[in-house]
Amino acid sequence: MLICPACSTKNLYGSTNCKQCGITLSEQKVLDEGISAKPPIVGTTSSLPNDAPNLVGDIPSQSATTQSNVVVDAFNAVINLNKIPSEGFKFVSFIFPIAFLMGYGSKDWGKKVAIAFLLPICVVSLVAYVNIGLAALVDFVSLIWIIYLSYLVCSRHSVLVNKDKPFAMGTAVVSQLIFTLVWSIAVAL
């Protein structure tokens, strides 16, 4: 959290203006949770280790000049998410992680987590064409991966979404239905 030097209101990292008084935070000396008067290190929060990124809301998009590999980005996002300490268990986000992320407007996180979910299923489908016994083993490993990803989302929910935004149930339901459709197609391969 960023603490506004004018009114001492806590603001999310990445905020350009204070949500209470409206002062521009990027041009001011901001207190980092009262620990120091230095500007915050982009991508960290004071309650987390310095190498743990701040993941609130959407992932900053890359510039148009750089190309990104969607799969690598998805797994890098999971690695970064793993660095965040657990903050408790939110059951709804464990059962429906994609709907949870999309419903709170974290579309980039929703897409990256969905890709991280779907890739092992596609691998299982491809391996099944070669060796059904190996496919069963890969399927078991992918089940563990899916449970682990769901755990990461549900135990780090407050750094993934901005709870100041209202939950969009329609977006959540449609996102989950699309994800389920894509999942079904990947399994049917």
C-alpha positions as CSV (number, residue, x, y, z in Angstrom):
1,M,0.0,0.0,0.0
2,L,1.0,3.6,-0.6
3,I,0.4,6.1,2.1
4,C,-0.5,9.6,0.9
5,P,1.8,12.2,2.4
6,A,-1.0,14.8,2.5
7,C,-3.9,12.9,4.2
8,S,-2.3,9.5,5.3
9,T,-4.8,7.5,3.3
10,K,-3.7,4.0,2.2
11,N,-3.8,3.6,-1.6
12,L,-3.1,0.6,-3.8
13,Y,0.3,0.4,-5.5
14,G,0.1,1.7,-9.0
15,S,-2.4,4.4,-8.0
16,T,-1.7,7.7,-9.6
17,N,-4.0,9.8,-7.4
18,C,-4.9,9.4,-3.7
19,K,-8.4,8.0,-3.4
20,Q,-9.2,10.4,-0.5
21,C,-7.8,13.8,-1.4
22,G,-6.9,13.3,-5.1
23,I,-3.3,14.4,-4.8
24,T,-1.0,13.0,-7.5
25,L,1.0,10.3,-5.9
26,S,3.6,9.9,-8.6
27,E,4.8,13.4,-8.1
28,Q,4.9,13.3,-4.3
29,K,7.1,11.6,-1.8
30,V,5.0,8.7,-0.8
31,L,5.4,6.8,2.4
32,D,5.7,3.0,1.9
33,E,3.4,1.8,4.7
34,G,5.1,4.2,7.0
35,I,8.4,2.3,6.8
36,S,10.3,4.8,4.7
37,A,9.9,8.1,2.8
38,K,11.3,6.7,-0.4
39,P,9.1,6.2,-3.5
40,P,7.8,2.6,-3.7
41,I,9.6,0.0,-5.6
42,V,7.3,-0.8,-8.5
43,G,5.9,-4.3,-8.2
44,T,6.3,-4.8,-4.4
45,T,4.3,-4.1,-1.3
46,S,5.8,-3.5,2.1
47,S,3.8,-6.3,3.7
48,L,5.5,-8.8,1.2
49,P,9.1,-9.7,0.6
50,N,10.9,-7.3,-1.7
51,D,11.0,-9.8,-4.5
52,A,7.3,-10.5,-4.3
53,P,5.4,-8.5,-7.0
54,N,2.3,-6.5,-6.3
55,L,-0.4,-8.2,-8.4
56,V,-3.5,-6.1,-7.7
57,G,-5.8,-5.9,-10.7
58,D,-4.4,-6.4,-14.2
59,I,-0.9,-7.2,-15.1
60,P,0.7,-4.2,-16.8
61,S,0.6,-4.9,-20.5
62,Q,3.8,-4.9,-22.6
63,S,4.5,-2.3,-25.1
64,A,3.4,-2.9,-28.7
65,T,7.0,-3.1,-29.8
66,T,7.8,-6.3,-27.7
67,Q,6.3,-9.6,-28.5
68,S,5.3,-11.8,-25.7
69,N,4.8,-15.6,-25.5
70,V,1.4,-16.2,-24.0
71,V,2.4,-19.5,-22.5
72,V,5.6,-18.1,-21.0
73,D,3.7,-15.1,-19.6
74,A,1.2,-17.4,-18.0
75,F,3.8,-19.5,-16.3
76,N,5.8,-16.4,-15.2
77,A,2.6,-15.0,-13.7
78,V,2.2,-18.3,-11.7
79,I,5.8,-18.1,-10.6
80,N,5.3,-14.5,-9.4
81,L,2.0,-15.5,-7.7
82,N,3.8,-18.2,-5.9
83,K,6.1,-15.6,-4.3
84,I,3.2,-13.9,-2.5
85,P,2.6,-15.2,1.0
86,S,-0.7,-16.9,1.6
87,E,-3.5,-14.8,3.1
88,G,-6.2,-17.3,3.9
89,F,-8.6,-19.4,1.9
90,K,-11.5,-18.0,-0.2
91,F,-13.6,-21.0,-1.2
92,V,-15.4,-19.4,-4.1
93,S,-12.2,-18.4,-5.8
94,F,-10.9,-22.0,-5.3
95,I,-13.9,-23.5,-7.1
96,F,-14.3,-20.9,-9.8
97,P,-10.9,-19.1,-10.1
98,I,-11.5,-17.8,-13.6
99,A,-15.0,-16.4,-12.8
100,F,-13.6,-14.8,-9.6
101,L,-10.8,-13.0,-11.4
102,M,-12.9,-11.9,-14.4
103,G,-15.8,-10.9,-12.2
104,Y,-13.6,-8.5,-10.3
105,G,-12.1,-7.1,-13.5
106,S,-8.7,-8.8,-13.4
107,K,-9.0,-9.8,-17.1
108,D,-5.2,-10.2,-17.6
109,W,-4.9,-12.4,-14.6
110,G,-8.0,-14.4,-15.7
111,K,-6.5,-15.0,-19.1
112,K,-3.1,-16.0,-17.8
113,V,-4.5,-18.4,-15.2
114,A,-6.9,-19.9,-17.8
115,I,-3.9,-20.6,-20.1
116,A,-2.0,-22.1,-17.2
117,F,-5.0,-24.3,-16.5
118,L,-5.5,-25.4,-20.1
119,L,-2.0,-26.1,-21.3
120,P,-1.6,-29.3,-19.2
121,I,-5.0,-30.6,-20.6
122,C,-3.8,-30.0,-24.1
123,V,-0.5,-31.9,-23.3
124,V,-2.5,-34.8,-21.9
125,S,-4.7,-34.9,-25.1
126,L,-1.6,-35.0,-27.3
127,V,0.2,-37.6,-25.2
128,A,-2.9,-39.8,-25.3
129,Y,-2.3,-40.2,-29.0
130,V,1.2,-41.6,-28.4
131,N,0.8,-43.6,-25.1
132,I,-2.3,-44.0,-23.1
133,G,-0.4,-45.2,-20.0
134,L,1.8,-42.1,-20.1
135,A,-1.3,-40.0,-20.6
136,A,-2.8,-41.3,-17.4
137,L,0.3,-40.2,-15.5
138,V,0.4,-36.8,-17.2
139,D,-3.3,-36.5,-16.4
140,F,-2.7,-37.1,-12.7
141,V,0.1,-34.5,-12.7
142,S,-2.1,-32.0,-14.4
143,L,-4.9,-32.6,-11.8
144,I,-2.4,-31.7,-9.1
145,W,-1.3,-28.7,-11.1
146,I,-5.0,-27.5,-11.4
147,I,-5.6,-27.9,-7.7
148,Y,-2.4,-26.0,-7.0
149,L,-3.3,-23.1,-9.3
150,S,-6.8,-22.9,-7.7
151,Y,-5.1,-22.8,-4.3
152,L,-2.8,-20.0,-5.5
153,V,-5.7,-17.9,-6.7
154,C,-7.9,-18.5,-3.6
155,S,-5.1,-17.9,-1.1
156,R,-3.8,-14.7,-2.7
157,H,-7.1,-13.2,-3.8
158,S,-6.7,-9.8,-2.4
159,V,-3.5,-9.1,-4.4
160,L,-5.1,-10.3,-7.6
161,V,-8.3,-8.3,-7.6
162,N,-9.3,-4.8,-6.6
163,K,-12.2,-5.3,-4.2
164,D,-13.1,-1.6,-4.6
165,K,-14.7,-2.6,-8.0
166,P,-18.1,-4.2,-7.8
167,F,-18.3,-7.9,-8.7
168,A,-19.7,-8.3,-12.2
169,M,-21.7,-11.5,-12.0
170,G,-22.6,-11.5,-15.7
171,T,-19.0,-11.2,-16.7
172,A,-18.0,-13.9,-14.2
173,V,-20.7,-16.3,-15.5
174,V,-19.9,-15.8,-19.2
175,S,-16.2,-16.1,-18.5
176,Q,-16.6,-19.3,-16.7
177,L,-18.9,-20.7,-19.4
178,I,-16.4,-19.8,-22.1
179,F,-13.6,-21.3,-20.1
180,T,-15.6,-24.5,-19.6
181,L,-16.3,-24.7,-23.3
182,V,-12.7,-24.3,-24.2
183,W,-11.8,-26.9,-21.5
184,S,-14.2,-29.4,-22.9
185,I,-12.8,-28.9,-26.4
186,A,-9.3,-29.4,-25.1
187,V,-10.2,-32.6,-23.3
188,A,-12.1,-33.9,-26.4
189,L,-9.0,-33.5,-28.6
